[in-house]
């Protein structure tokens, strides 16, 4: 077949990895509550052909740092990120921080305080569950303890058949307990992210976040919203994009992968053109010295 024929182009397209030229900006590892190690996540996304990934563990950059140390030339670019626990107008939200300097003192201290508060709320919740008659030993707290860890503890000691049931039955209020709020104020999180040289995006905006709320978030300093998200209907995605454009917010997207399942890497992602519109500095891509991004014509692939 001649070069450039429709059949040749089709064969070339079929030969490319599934997510060639795509970017997943919301991935978790064992550094917080994911089940993939940074090495496993990097291997998965390398084989899938991603151009770049952002490792965004809850309230820590450890997973992202491990991934940057492990990547090789030609691997996906690795954005150092974190998913910060925040509060705004009396509600809990999550703020994705991207391209931050993980060694920035104030930023590191802010993350450390969040992790301390995470641990305290799980200890308090465990004590409250014991007052309800549940027999459980102390929880061996991981570096970034979260709801999933307490849910797994409940399953391990026979109080629920699955993690999902444990969370629904015991950790969402009702006859169980509701975990204490612990996030930092949104404006503080925005300030910390900017001080560390990064930018932020509101993770998986809840249904109550409408155009008015987005405008208020933009005034606080939020830069973008995560409109491309696996749990959102196409109607919700289009509405979020329309509202974001109306108030001057950019758009990010990702799978929110915590391990195998419907939110595997690439469940939602951005095209490389959308990714580059976010206004990155090349030093935020985690590349080796002299290495060019794979999406540039002279880059390595």
Number of C-alpha atoms within 10 A of each C-alpha: 7 7 8 10 10 11 12 13 12 11 11 11 12 10 9 12 13 14 20 20 19 24 32 29 29 29 30 28 25 20 23 23 20 21 16 19 18 26 16 14 24 25 16 15 21 22 14 19 20 27 25 27 30 26 33 29 28 29 28 25 24 23 26 27 18 17 26 23 13 13 20 14 17 18 23 31 27 25 25 28 34 31 26 28 23 22 20 14 8 9 9 16 21 22 27 30 29 26 25 23 19 20 11 14 12 15 19 17 13 18 22 16 14 21 22 14 19 24 18 15 19 20 17 14 21 23 14 15 19 13 10 12 8 15 13 16 10 9 14 10 14 14 17 21 24 19 19 16 19 23 22 19 21 25 18 14 13 14 18 19 13 14 19 13 15 23 22 14 17 21 20 14 12 10 11 17 18 15 18 13 15 19 22 20 16 23 17 14 26 23 18 23 27 19 16 20 16 21 24 28 25 23 24 23 19 11 8 8 13 14 17 12 13 23 18 12 21 17 12 14 18 24 20 24 25 24 27 27 23 21 15 17 11 13 8 15 17 14 15 23 18 14 18 23 14 12 17 13 21 20 22 30 26 27 23 27 27 22 19 11 9 14 18 17 28 26 18 24 24 21 16 17 12 16 20 12 11 14 10 14 11 11 11 18 20 22 21 16 8 7 13 19 23 19 16 9 9 10 12 13 15
